[in-house]
Amino acid sequence: MPYELNAVIGPFDLLRSRTAGIREAVVAPLRQSMGLVPVTEELLAELTGPPAGLDGTGPECRPLGALFPAFGRIPSLSSSGTSGGWAPERSIAHVEADFHGGRGHQAAAVYGPGATVWGPVHEADFTGPREEWPINAALALLGVVPGGAGGAGGAGGAEEADHQDLFLAVGLGREQDTAGWHTFGLSARWAASYEEWYREQAAEAAGTARAAAEFERRRRLPDVPAALDGKEIMDLLGLPPGPRIGAATRHLQNLHLERGPLAREEAVTLLRAWALGQVAADSPSRRA
């Protein structure tokens, strides 16, 4: 599958502050509290003017350093003008990747306040250790760590990843091209900070998990008998057709799996006890 990326990566909140007021800039959340600004032609035109030509290092993009004089117009976090005060949380990286049919290249450079910290490095031979590939090396300088999918920096990728690869650990496998990252960044524009975005994502994931668990609780198992049919359950509990009847049927099926076939009288007793427990669990005082 083709993969194309031209982006600035750094701490999400840092990128948000440094791109405030730039119309075409969006910050897409990554893992580990990092963010990504897709470098689109519209963003480059806003920052540096119309393109003067292609440099051949990536898909329709300017040289790696072309973006950063424009970023320099935004107030820097340090006025020293040197890399002596460099720290990962105050730096950003410009990364490029372009792969088609298993062949392609990566390029990356890391910039601290007022200076280039590392690179630019271009690579088209990926037979060496992954940690030495340009994007992984740049991510390491930014403080990304292997296996860093937990905590407030953990959200941001749906793919199952080998988190020893920093490219995947930070979530760069989520989208396949710069346009995809731009769309994702637009969807996160509402969040004032990474923490706000993460809390919303965590709440949404928890809600989805609860809904899935509730669906599973009410789903009738195939080929597993229940001691009472739906009409008998409705008559016993005094309930109309609906999700509670499905949950009651599933409860009887679970009892069958745990205990084996139930006599009707035993099933009635157990189902009544279960129904009383459900009423107690749903009471306002219990929820409070």
Stockholm file with secondary structure:
# STOCKHOLM 1.0

chainA/1-288         MPYELNAVIGPFDLLRSRTAGIREAVVAPLRQSMGLVPVTEELLAELTGPPAGLDGTGPECRPLGALFPAFGRIPSLSSSGTSGGWAPERSIAHVEADFHGGRGHQAAAVYGPGATVWGPVHEADFTGPREEWPINAALALLGVVPGGAGGAGGAGGAEEADHQDLFLAVGLGREQDTAGWHTFGLSARWAASYEEWYREQAAEAAGTARAAAEFERRRRLPDVPAALDGKEIMDLLGLPPGPRIGAATRHLQNLHLERGPLAREEAVTLLRAWALGQVAADSPSRRA
#=GR chainA/1-288 SS CCEEEEEEEEEHHHHHHHTTTCTTCCCEECSTTEEEEECCHHHHHHHHCSCCCCCSSSTTCCCGGGHHHHHTTSCCSCSSCSSTTCCGGGCEEEEEEEEETTEEEEEEEEEETTEEEEEEEEECCCCSCGGGSHHHHHHHHTTCCTTCCSGGGCCSCCSCCCTTSHHHHTTTTSCSSHHHHHHHHHHTTTCSSHHHHHHHHHHHHHHHHHHHHHHHHHCCCTTCCCSSCHHHHHHHHTCCSSHHHHHHHHHHHHHHHHHCSCCHHHHHHHHHHHHHHHHHHHSHHHHC
#=GC SS_cons         CCEEEEEEEEEHHHHHHHTTTCTTCCCEECSTTEEEEECCHHHHHHHHCSCCCCCSSSTTCCCGGGHHHHHTTSCCSCSSCSSTTCCGGGCEEEEEEEEETTEEEEEEEEEETTEEEEEEEEECCCCSCGGGSHHHHHHHHTTCCTTCCSGGGCCSCCSCCCTTSHHHHTTTTSCSSHHHHHHHHHHTTTCSSHHHHHHHHHHHHHHHHHHHHHHHHHCCCTTCCCSSCHHHHHHHHTCCSSHHHHHHHHHHHHHHHHHCSCCHHHHHHHHHHHHHHHHHHHSHHHHC
//
